[in-house]
Amino acid sequence: MAKGKATAKVKVTQVKSTIDRSEKQKRTMEALGLKKINHTVEHEATPQILGMIEKVNHLVKVENS
């Protein structure tokens, strides 16, 4: 990572279950580090992470931190 570059962070919280969701959505949730309802993780706001969040936005709550 380059020195002096501060990247924004986002907090992602799982608010709905992955039961009866597609395998792709389940794998995306796992890639984000979310396993259970109300589990929260913090990620840097990279284009890859934001893309994953967009794919499962109906299952998560996102906050800037």
Summary of the structure (lengths in Angstrom):
residues: 65
radius of gyration: 12.3
end to end distance: 19.6
largest distance: 43.6
contacts: 154
relative contact order: 0.34
helix: 28%
strand: 25%
